[in-house]
Amino acid sequence: MRFFKSIYPSTINIIADRRPRLSLLPSQCPICHCKMTRQPHPRTTLNNVAQQWGSIVTYEDSSTGPLNNPTWTAIVYLNGIEHGRANGATRSAARDRAAQAALRALGM
């Protein structure tokens, strides 16, 4: 806790320290609902692998359905060749799942 003096001399205000604690973290990722572990997200892993290989990662996104509840489709390409395709409720979730599919296709 931190204390600071108020502009009113008779009061002292306390600010609670709101740093995240490990035990308070959610058990699922809010984006793709995968179980949170110490491993990086699939897009991070795919980007790191592509960088090591000298490849370029690109995504193609599209949505279908009503504007208030779209279904997103993401396709991931490595050097212009499709390596993964997936759907999700958000563009980010679809990209994460497409990256997971690409990593599986690459044997990782």
C-alpha positions, 0 to 999 in steps of 0.5 A: 500500500502507498500513502499520500497526503490529500489536499485536505490536511485531516485526511490520508488516502490509501492507494492499493497496489494493483500489480497482477499476481500470479495466483490472480491470473485467469486460467484461459487466454482472453483472446483464443481461450487456450490454457495459459502457460508460459509458452508464447502465443502461436503467432509469436512462435510462428513469427520467431520460426519464420524469422529464423528461416528467413520467411515472411508471414502474412495473414488474410482475414475475412468475416462472414455473418451479421455485423453484430456477431461475425465469424472470422476466417484467417489464412496464414501464408509463409512466403506466399504459400498457405500453411494454416486456415481457421475460424474464430469469433474474433479476428485475433482468435482466428489468427491464433488458431491459423498460426496453431494450424500452421505450426502443426503443418510444419511439424512443431 
